[in-house]
Amino acid sequence: MLASLATLLEPLHYDYMVRALVASLLVGAVGGFLSCFITLRGWSLMGDALSHAIVPGVAVAYLLNLPFSIGAFFSGLLASGAMVLVKQRTKLREDVVIGVVFTTFFAAGLLLASLYPARVDLKTIVLGNILGIAPSDLWQLMAVSAVALGFLFMKWRDLMLVTFDERQAMAIGLPARRLQFLLMILLSATAVAALQTVGALLVVGVLVTPGATAYLLTDRFGKMIAISTAIGGSTGVIGAYASWFFNGATGGCIVTLQTIAFVMVWLFAPKHGILMRR
């Protein structure tokens, strides 16, 4: 029994694994909180777009020897601005605009990576490398998470009203456009934070799946936020911890665990579960 306990606690003996667990907890919790707004707003494609749009920013940061988070963040903001501009200036549907912009940005990132393969670590960008997170990166992630969670906790009621009824929010004096822009900034920052954890290809899973799971468990938005945040944080820690024993990709373990949770809720949720309804 002592041997098995020692085996279970073995990952905690390594500093890089402890940093990975903390980073997974933070990214999962913030992503779970934001996931509620993305789910109800119908922005799942937006989350996917941002996860791909930050790739060229990371590639440029690698080329200039800058922190990849800086390039990724500004690339995400540039992509968000491009989506808004194209949507306002054309009659194209929002999903078409998002598809055009994010594929353009992703293609630009892949082009840069192919032109400078020795200087751009494409595998890290696409798949993530949370086990390689440095102490400075962790402190940066903690700061971003604290700011994001603090703002969301203070403004979640205003953001909820903007999400459900933008006209009503503007009628009562809320700065709806400004709140939407701030929400987009938080979404971009979280996508950047999740990039090193799960990679560009799986960021959308962290930003969508916890909220979709919580949506099937409750009809009250406050409870949905609590459930989604708990699911995101717990699956982040458990998935990262399990990746040590499976010797698998950390991001793959985290998102797979979130998907399993969604399927279980989809089947057995008290009110919205398929089997329980029958």
Buried (B, 14 or more C-beta within 10 A) or exposed (E): EEEEEEEEEEBEEEEBBEBBBBBBBBBBBBBBBBBBBBBBBEBBBBBBBBBBBBBBBBBBBBBEEEBBBBBBBBBBBBBBEBBBEBBEEEEEEBEEBBBBBBEBBBEBBBEBBEEEEEEBBBEBBBBBBBBEBEEEBBEBBBEBBEEBBEBBEEBBEBBBBBBEEBEEBBEEEBEBEEBBBBBBBBBBBBBBBBBBBBBBBBBBBBBBBBBBBBBBBBEEBEEBBBBBBBBBBBBBBBBBBBBBEEEEBBBBBBBBBBBEBBEEBBEEBEEBBEEEEE
